[in-house]
Amino acid sequence: MSCRVTFVQTHPVQYMTPLFRHIAAHRRDIDLTVLYASTPTSAQQGVGFGESFEWDVTLTDGATYRVFRERDSGHWFLEGIVD
């Protein structure tokens, strides 16, 4: 028996990436999708740290994911699903 699991997060988080990769690689009974509200730019990630930065690893590789985007109207939509 398999199941679908969806994680919803505000943005990619370095502490969660290994878990998502592990599930995707080793748990064939789980159909995993991760939904992110955004993928911050280096400047956005640096807020509160005094400088822009990028992670030295890609935080979205290894698992199926989709990114929500906010339209000018203030409504959110799932990129690639709803225009």
C-alpha positions in Angstrom: 0.0 0.0 0.0 1.3 3.5 -0.8 0.2 6.9 0.4 0.6 10.5 -0.7 2.3 12.9 1.6 2.5 16.7 1.1 4.5 19.0 3.3 3.7 22.7 3.1 6.4 25.2 4.1 6.9 28.9 3.8 10.3 28.4 2.0 13.0 25.7 1.6 14.6 25.1 5.0 18.1 23.5 5.2 17.1 21.3 8.1 14.2 19.7 6.3 16.0 19.0 3.0 17.8 15.8 4.2 14.4 14.4 5.4 12.7 15.1 2.1 15.6 13.5 0.1 15.6 10.4 2.3 11.9 9.9 1.9 12.0 10.4 -1.8 15.0 8.0 -2.2 14.2 5.3 0.3 10.5 5.2 0.8 9.0 4.0 -2.4 5.6 3.5 -0.6 5.4 7.3 -0.1 4.5 9.7 -2.9 6.1 12.8 -1.5 5.4 16.4 -2.7 6.7 19.5 -0.9 4.9 22.8 -1.4 6.8 26.1 -0.8 5.1 29.5 -0.5 8.2 31.1 -1.9 11.9 30.5 -2.8 13.7 33.5 -1.4 16.4 35.4 -3.3 19.8 35.8 -1.7 18.9 39.3 -0.6 15.7 38.0 1.1 17.6 35.3 2.8 20.0 37.8 4.2 17.4 39.9 6.0 18.4 40.1 9.6 21.9 38.9 8.9 23.2 42.1 7.5 24.2 40.6 4.1 22.9 38.5 1.2 23.7 34.9 1.0 23.0 31.7 -0.8 23.2 28.1 0.5 26.1 26.0 -0.8 23.7 23.2 -1.5 20.4 23.2 -3.5 17.6 22.9 -1.0 15.0 21.6 -3.4 16.9 18.8 -5.2 16.0 15.2 -4.5 12.2 15.5 -3.9 9.2 16.6 -6.0 8.3 20.2 -5.1 6.1 23.1 -6.3 6.2 26.8 -5.5 3.3 29.0 -4.8 3.4 32.6 -6.2 1.4 35.6 -5.1 -0.4 37.5 -7.9 -0.9 41.2 -7.9 -4.4 40.6 -6.7 -3.0 39.2 -3.4 -4.3 35.7 -4.3 -1.9 32.7 -4.2 -1.7 30.2 -6.9 0.4 27.1 -7.5 2.8 27.7 -10.3 2.3 25.4 -13.3 -1.2 24.4 -12.1 -3.3 27.6 -12.1 -2.6 30.7 -14.2 
